[in-house]
Amino acid sequence: MQQEQTLWGHPKGLYILFFTELWERFSFYGMRAILILYLVTKTTGDNPGLGWDKINALELYGWYTMMVYVMAVPGGLLADRWLGQKKTVMLGGFLLCIGHLILAFDTVTAFYAGLIFIVLGVGGLKPNVSSMVGGLYKKNDGKRETAFTIFYIGINIGAFTAPILVGYLGETISWHYGFGLAGIGMVLGQLVYIWGQKYLTEVGNFIPHKIDAQTNKKIPLSTIEKDRMILLALSFIIVIVFWGAYEQAGGLMNIYAKEKINRVLFGYEIPASFLQSLPALFVIITGGPIAYFWMKWKKSGRESSSMLKMGLGTIIMGFGFLVLVGAANQTMVSMDGKASLYWMFGAYFLHVIGELCVSPVALSFITKMAPLKYVSFMMGAYFFVTGIGNKLAGFIGKIAQTAGEKTIFMGVFIFCVFFGLVLILFVKKLKKLAHGADVVD
């Protein structure tokens, strides 16, 4: 554990990882904010897109967002078995720089090649940079959860600024200028990571699997470790449901905002991509208060396990879709067929409250529960199921094109509430699999 060089009570390595992930997420969310819009924009006009129909665009969006997370599994295995987390993050960063900068070129070949490099790069970087944050702290260090909150805020600073800057450049000037700006952000993140290696000397290194001296075989997992792995696998079911709903933001909700939301505010029409920055802004604003709330909740002697938080978060996020049902109702009665912008504000706010009860909690949960030799693999598995959730999101968006947005919004609300309640009802039985390790997040 690298505890010697600290800043504001945390290892300096945390802030290197903070800024590395900030710029990586700037590039990712900036590109995501304009991807679906670029695909569906007509080939004619001053800023032409690819002119795809919405169904095909949402299908590609679903495959792309799934694969960037699915590749976290081989990325985790690469770190656990051969390179270690630190070197795998470095490799992933270089691939991301190449991918984002290729997208700046206005050719179909460059478009597909760029997506492939980004998928490979995120697979190497995403699971391992999160694992390295956990590796900076001892298993029972109370600062671990605070560190993940700080780390998560860094993610969302990048996610907040990117849709505004990249979105403006992409929508109003040139899509490929927007992609290029996202690439510049990734280059900055890679430079920070390279410069900060001196603060990461004791974390993220390759750890060989332990060998039994008598049998010359790898030491198997203990019963407790196996139970905890089962618990992690069960928690991944709710992760799929959560991200399948939450990731409507970049697909269905993005198109919905462009076509059916009155985006005029103070006499200025806000680009649809700007709304992609709202969730990150809400995370930055509410992250601290929510962490404080859970701390006070635990001190009052109430149940505050990770599984309970994930169940509540899924339910709260589901209510965001009930707000969107209200928006759909307004489009049916308004003169211009559009709903107020404030519906989107309300939906995204509830989505973020739910997100803060699920995502940073799950990241910390994995680093506590997974055996040390499998931390990167299990982090990769978490992002794998996140990818499945993203693919589910694209599938749901496709269905909405025929079933109607209101039907989909109501259906997602019902599913989220149902799965969240199931998790809460069985939380005490699930906690037994943790064998006392499930401390508050």
Order of alpha helices (4+ residues) and beta strands (2+ residues): beta-beta-alpha-alpha-alpha-alpha-alpha-alpha-alpha-alpha-alpha-beta-beta-beta-alpha-alpha-beta-alpha-alpha-alpha-alpha
